Amino acid sequence: MQLKGSLIKMAIFKVINQKENDYLSLHRKVNYIENFCATSENLIYGTNVSCFNTYKEMMLVKKVFNQSNGKAYNHFILSVEETDEVTEVDFMDVAIDVCDMIATFRGNYQVLMAVHTDTDILHVHYIANNIDYIEGSRVNVNRSYIYEIKCKINESLELAHLKPIRMKYC
């Protein structure tokens, strides 16, 4: 039973919204999450996109579907609760499950991810193309999308015996 006023420890899943979300910033974000000061080659993974040609492949999808204007990508971060005891390898397994989830949630998307180990708390960055590579439509990341994806992510976290993510919208 949770006592009133006590702190509930949980993982966090954030949607990063930035003013600068264009094609140049997509290139910078890909470079940032693949930065070997924060991660290593074995902690980088892509669903429906290569890890080493991500920007060009995402831009090709946008070009094919004439979707070169507007928001260029979605950026998500998943971090474990600091008291969760998990190895980089075990967290990578969860991160890959989530990457595949994001890639197939409400469409077919290209997603690059990298587990970062440069802070005290393991976390993973996801950069998702916001254009469906089969239909050419844009994903709508609204409150219901965020709520539903968090519920799905919590299933993966629970299977790995990690604390669930915070659920702001219920």
N, C-alpha and C positions, 0 to 999 in steps of 0.2 A: 504494500500500500504506500502510495506517495504522500508524504506529509506536506501540508500546505506551506508554501514558501521555500521548500527545498528545491535544489537545482536538479533538473532531469538531464542526464548526460545522453547526448545523441549525436549521430553523424549529421553532416550537412550536405545538402544538394542545392547549389546556387545557379541561377540563370544570370549571366553577366551581361548587363545591358550597358552599352557605351555609345556616346554620341558618334564616335568615329567607328563606323561599321561598314566600310566600303571595301573595294577590292585590294587596295594597297594595304589596308589594315588586316585583311585576311592573310596576306603574304607575311606580314609581321607576326601575326598570331601563330601561324604554322611554325615559323622560325622560333618563336618564344617557347612553345610547348615542346619542341624537339631539342631545345638547348641542352647540350651535354653537361652544363654546369648544374642543371636541375634534375636530369634524368640520365638514362643510359639506353643504348640501342635495344637491349632486351626488354625494356619497359615501355616501348613504343609499339602501337598496333593500329591498324586501319581496317575498317569494315567497308567494303565496296570501293576502296581507294588504296593506292599504294602508300607506304610510309615515306617514300623517298621522292615522290613526284606529286604530292598531294595538291599543291596550289594549282598546277597546270591541269590536273585531272578535274578538279572542282570547277575551274574556269571553263573547261571544255563543255561540261554539262550546261553551264549557264549560257554559253555561246550557242550550243545546239538548240536550246529552247528559247533563245532570244530573251533571256532573263538577266541582262547585264546591268540593270538599274536597281536602285534601292538597296535594302539591307543585304549584305553579302554572306552572312554566316550566323550560326548560333554558337555561343560559348557557354559551356556548363562546367562546373567544378563539383566533384564529389570528394568529401574528406571524411575520414573515420573519426570517431570519438577518440580523444587523446588517451583514454584509459583502455581502449581496445588493443589487445595484443595480437598483432598480425604481422606476418613477414611480408616483404616486398613481393615475393613470389605468390603467396596466397592472395594478397590484395590485387595483384595483376589478374588473377583468375576472375575475381569479382568484377574488376574494371572492364575486362573483355566481355563478360556477360552483359554489363550495362551498355557498353559500346554497341554490341549487336542489337540490344533492345532499342536504343536511340535510333539506330539505322533503319529499323523496321517498324517503328511506332508511327502509325498513321501515314505510312507511305514507304518509300524506298530512298534512303539518303546515304551519302558518303560521310563517314565519320572517322576522324583521326583522334587518337587519344595517346596520352603519355602520363605515366605515374611519375610524380615529382617527389624526390627524396631530399630536397634542399632545405626543408623546414623540419621542425620537431614532429609534425603531424603529417602522415602520409596523405597525399591527395592526388587526384587525377584530373587533368584538363581534357575536355572534349571539345573539338571544333567540328561542327556539323554543317555541311552544305545545306542551305535552306531550300534548295530546289530538288524536287524528286527526280531522280535520274531516269525514271521510266515514263512518268506522266508529264513532267515539266512544270508541275504546280509547286507553289510555295507552301511551306509548312506554317501553320498558325500556332505559335507558342503563346497560348493564353492560360488563364488560371486552370481551366479543366485539363488542358494538356499537362501542365506542371503537376497537378494533383494526381492524375492517372499514372504518369511516369514515375512519380515518387512511390506510389503504391507498388508498382512492378519492381522498382529498385529495392525496396524494402524486402521483397521476397528473396532476392539474391543475397542481401546482407544477412538475413536470418539464416539462410542455408549455410553461410560461412561463419555463423555464430558471432556476428558483429551487431552492434547496436543499430537500430533503425534510424532513418533520417527524420528530421523534424517535419511535422505536417502542419503547416500554417493555415491551409484552407481546408476546413472540414464541413 
